[in-house]
Amino acid sequence: MKEKTVDARGMLCPKPLLLTKEALRQLPPGRSLSVLVDNYTARTNIERFLKDNGFPSRTSEEQGIYRILTSGASARQPLAQSEPKEGPRPSGHVIAFRSDRMGSGPDELGNILMQAFIHTIDSVAPLPAGIVCYNTGVRLATEGSPSVEPLRRLEEKGIPVLVCGTCLDYFRLKDKVEVGTVSNLYSILEVLTAAGHVLYP
């Protein structure tokens, strides 16, 4: 079986995923696809995408380079323009946490307000269709944050919580995530675009 290779080493999210999707759309019958990435976030994003769309795959690693191989034959329908299952499908409001503080005043006050806001979300109807965390907002979903439990309650109610993997890498918090799905900017953009409106606390 002939193999096509996508070399996405050194590329930041969401470029590796976008290149993978495009390569799969153009892949001739009988060809396999090999994707090379050099960071764990890109690896998990691509693996999740392939799994969600019925593409069998296997991953190997050598000297920090991940090689994700798929046959290109999906057990499901051909790729549409929008496949990831992470984002909310029904139109509704989405809450975007772009900071771990609320407002632009003193940090202490901003932290107090943010915690009060998050603890109140499940008391107000309607509930959000989704929650995204990026920039310093990813800290809300990590070890030691008082926001973990209220975010987990929302997740248990079926509300997806997406946490930016690039931001986690930047702050070196990837191994500290306690709630939500480590995601990518492509999926986060899909969620924000599908929202009826977006709240930025």
C-alpha positions, -999 to 999 in steps of 0.1 A, spaced: 0 0 0 15 33 -11 19 59 17 15 96 16 33 116 43 22 149 60 52 164 78 38 187 104 68 189 126 74 223 141 39 235 134 16 249 160 -21 240 166 -43 238 147 -21 235 115 -12 198 119 -49 189 122 -59 210 92 -32 195 71 -43 160 81 -79 167 72 -70 181 38 -47 151 31 -75 127 40 -99 144 16 -74 142 -12 -61 107 -5 -66 83 -34 -82 48 -27 -57 23 -16 -32 48 -1 -23 52 35 -15 84 53 14 90 77 14 122 98 46 134 115 43 157 145 67 167 173 44 177 201 20 157 223 -9 181 218 -9 177 180 -7 140 184 -37 137 207 -57 161 185 -51 141 154 -57 108 171 -90 120 185 -101 134 151 -93 101 134 -112 81 161 -142 104 160 -144 99 122 -139 61 121 -104 61 108 -83 33 123 -48 44 133 -17 35 151 10 58 166 47 52 171 73 74 186 110 78 181 132 105 195 103 128 202 87 124 168 53 109 166 42 90 135 4 85 132 -5 61 105 -40 56 91 -53 36 61 -74 65 50 -105 42 49 -132 54 73 -159 31 86 -182 62 84 -193 87 59 -166 107 39 -152 138 56 -175 168 56 -164 203 63 -169 200 100 -163 167 119 -150 171 154 -175 160 181 -160 181 209 -181 212 202 -218 218 210 -241 211 181 -273 229 193 -272 267 190 -269 282 224 -246 304 243 -209 295 250 -188 308 278 -152 317 268 -127 320 297 -97 339 283 -84 346 317 -84 332 352 -96 366 365 -127 386 359 -125 422 348 -94 445 347 -92 456 384 -70 442 412 -60 406 407 -74 396 441 -108 410 433 -107 395 398 -101 361 413 -129 364 437 -153 375 410 -143 347 386 -148 320 413 -182 334 422 -192 335 385 -181 299 378 -199 286 409 -231 303 398 -232 290 362 -253 259 370 -278 280 389 -288 301 359 -310 289 331 -304 281 303 -271 263 308 -244 270 283 -240 249 252 -202 247 258 -173 262 277 -139 270 263 -107 280 282 -77 296 266 -48 319 274 -46 321 312 -81 308 314 -67 273 311 -56 276 348 -92 273 358 -92 237 347 -59 226 364 -48 212 397 -53 234 427 -79 256 410 -111 261 430 -129 261 397 -123 224 390 -153 211 409 -179 235 395 -166 229 360 -167 192 366 -203 194 377 -211 212 344 -193 186 324 -213 158 342 -244 176 329 -232 171 294 -216 205 288 -183 201 269 -154 219 284 -125 225 259 -91 235 272 -65 249 248 -36 225 245 -12 251 231 -19 273 261 -14 244 285 20 237 268 30 273 271 23 275 308 36 239 313 3 227 327 -4 198 304 0 172 332 -20 193 357 -54 192 338 -82 179 361 -113 187 341 -123 191 304 -109 179 271 -75 191 260 -84 206 226 -71 227 198 -78 261 183 -97 246 154 -122 229 176 -125 259 199 -132 282 169 -159 257 157 -175 260 191 -174 298 192 -187 300 156 -216 276 163 -227 295 194 -258 317 194 -237 342 213 -205 341 234 -200 353 269 -166 366 280 -165 370 318 
